[in-house]
Amino acid sequence: MCCTSCGTVVVDAIKLKKCTACKCARYSSIKCQKKHRPQHKRACKKRAAEL
């Protein structure tokens, strides 16, 4: 698996942090999550509503 924001490949997927709303995006750090938030926000709301 890899970080949705920076693309860093992580062998142990447990170390990736999942978006708590949509559960789809995964991040290698809080920094990556915050950086990617503007791009992810719209899709996240749509996915979260479908869950």
C-alpha positions as CSV (number, residue, x, y, z in Angstrom):
1,M,0.0,0.0,0.0
2,C,1.1,3.6,-0.4
3,C,0.3,7.0,1.0
4,T,-2.5,8.8,-0.9
5,S,-0.7,12.1,-0.6
6,C,3.1,11.5,-1.1
7,G,3.0,8.0,-2.7
8,T,5.4,6.5,-0.2
9,V,5.2,2.7,-0.3
10,V,4.6,1.2,3.1
11,V,5.1,-2.6,3.5
12,D,3.2,-2.7,6.8
13,A,-0.3,-1.2,5.9
14,I,-1.1,-1.0,9.6
15,K,1.3,2.0,9.8
16,L,-0.9,4.0,7.4
17,K,-3.4,6.3,9.0
18,K,-6.9,6.0,7.4
19,C,-9.2,8.9,6.8
20,T,-11.7,8.6,9.7
21,A,-14.6,9.9,7.6
22,C,-14.5,7.9,4.3
23,K,-12.0,5.1,5.3
24,C,-10.6,5.2,1.8
25,A,-7.6,7.5,1.8
26,R,-4.5,6.3,3.7
27,Y,-1.6,8.5,4.9
28,S,1.9,7.9,6.0
29,S,1.7,10.8,8.5
30,I,-0.5,13.6,9.8
31,K,1.5,16.0,7.8
32,C,0.6,14.2,4.5
33,Q,-3.0,14.0,5.6
34,K,-3.2,17.8,6.2
35,K,-1.4,18.5,2.9
36,H,-3.8,16.4,0.9
37,R,-7.0,17.6,2.7
38,P,-7.9,20.3,0.1
39,Q,-7.9,17.8,-2.7
40,H,-9.5,15.0,-0.7
41,K,-12.3,17.0,1.0
42,R,-15.0,16.9,-1.7
43,A,-14.6,13.2,-2.6
44,C,-14.4,12.4,1.1
45,K,-17.7,14.0,1.9
46,K,-19.4,12.2,-0.9
47,R,-17.9,8.8,0.1
48,A,-18.7,9.3,3.8
49,A,-22.4,10.0,2.9
50,E,-22.5,6.7,1.0
51,L,-21.4,4.7,3.9
